[in-house]
Amino acid sequence: MASVVEYKGLKAGYHCGYCDSEEGKASCGMWAHSLTVQDYQDLIDRGWRRSGKYVYKPVMNQTCCPQYTIRCRPLQFQPSKSHKKVLKKMLKFLAKGEISKGNCGDEPMDSTVEDAVTGDFALINKLDIKCDLKTLSDDLKESLENEEMKKEKHSKKEESNESIHSQAIEEKLGSGEPSHSIKVHTVPKPGKGADLSKPPCRKAKEIRKERKRLKLMQQNPAGEHEGFQAQGQPPSLFPPKAKSNQPKSLEDLIFESLPENASHKLEVRVVRSSPPSSQFKATFQESYQVYKRYQMVIHKDPPDKPTVSQFTRFLCSSPLEAEYPPNGPECGYGSFHQQYWLDGKIIAVGVIDILPYCVSSVYLYYDPDYSFLSLGVYSALREIAFTRQLQEKTSQLCYYYMGFYIHSCPKMKYKGQYRPSDLLCPETYVWIPIEQCLPSLENSKYCRFNQDPEAVDEGCSKEPDRLQVFHKKAIMPYGVYKKSQKDPSEEASVLQYASLVGQACAERMLLFRS
């Protein structure tokens, strides 16, 4: 299915949720009826971002708080001291029920509005989207079928391969097979979660026991091994005199084994939110109640504001098409909720998109009673570990996108602490390491990060006439469509859209014109 978008143009002079300016915000937006994951990947690599089905791009040199797309590189990620504290705090809580004293709920990430574009919310609600979706999809299906018939004469062989491929996808979708909840491993498997080349920190007593066991093992390998297993302890995979000063990996810190009599059990489940899987539907009400409490307590929303329809529009509806390519992740690509279950109840939900090159964080909400666990930081670290896990099967999926970095807004600067990370240059759309961007941002809110004065936007719209338009049940290039248009503002709007989405997306996506 092709991406279908309806461009809404520039919205300027509305309220900004970051600096509270009444009319400083400026962005361009479009309503996405459907988006392929590749198109959305390319759009976020040009500074776009979605909120429900509304996809927007800040006008960087005009808006009061420029929002720079930020991505972390999980394969090189090293948790900082404060990250380790959060992970240890969680382990202590799970193992012994210990609740750390001191600063509980006030860490910056805990109030993560994960870009809860508050002003955009009001804007989305105001947008008069009268387009009849049912009719639109029927019309589109019809015109796509006509296009197919035209192409039928060409490359029979390719077509038969494609139809087998799409049939396989349909069967897979129909069977509901991929909607099984994926449990992000609770115990690391050798070679997967924990990095077994790195020794754990151990007490001297344990090391002495270990040496004794190894000595016994050399004398009587088989017997010692059996006795060892009988004690209910896994055979140690570490040499006796290993240095314990190597840093623990992120997985070591997250999946550290808990005692059998642990006070609490935490399980992370990934459920597809769009189209909704059976697990998503079964847990919808419980998840919504967590969201409602979060909005009321953390964001001080009145009780009637976080409605089911607002929750659905903002965090459950997604334009992303579910895709299951053979070389992709087992769960497929698309939109998901990563649910954190503590002792059988949901305490937090991370809303994420899984795209060809990244896991993109959309939002996080949690039960305010568990603020002491710093769930904003904890969930970001789990999402980084999840990206690393997906990358093992799908090698190109190796980035974690954290939404927007807003240097001028203190509560949004925390995102710069997940290193190494890069910011997207708002003029040339290349990634620049954050360390190189910060000095410029100290001097000016808006910056072009690319230092090469000759560099240009390589993906810019070069041939607008090739842009695809969906008009009156037919798909046509813009070059054909514009001949029937009299309104000069129509051309300005289409060219603005083309410049913002870039040539590749303009040629693949269908721009709906009524």
Secondary structure, DSSP 8 states (H G I E B T S, - for coil): ---EEEEEEEEEEE--TTT--SS-EEEEEEEEEEB-HHHHHHHHTTT-EEETTEEEEE-TTTSSS--EEEEE-GGG----HHHHHHHHHHHHHHHH-----SS-S-SGGGG--TT--HHHHHHHHH------HHHHHHHHHHHHHHHHHHHTTS-HHHHHHHHHHHHHHHHHHHHTGGGS-EEE-SS--TTSSS-TTS-----HHHHHHHHHHHHHHHHSHHHHHHHHHHTT-----S-TT--S-S---HHHHHS----TT-S--EEEEEEEEETT-HHHHHHHHHHHHHHHHHHHHTS---TTSS-HHHHIIIII---B--B--TTS-TT-BEEEEEEEEETTEEEEEEEEEE-SSEEEEEEEEE-GGGGGG-HHHHHHHHHHHHHHHHHHHSTT--EEEEEEE-TT-GGGGGGGGSSSEEEE-TTT--EEEHHHHHHHHHH-SS------TT---TTS-S-GGG-EEEETTEEEEHHHHGGG---HHHHHHHHHHHHHHHHHHHHHSEEEE-
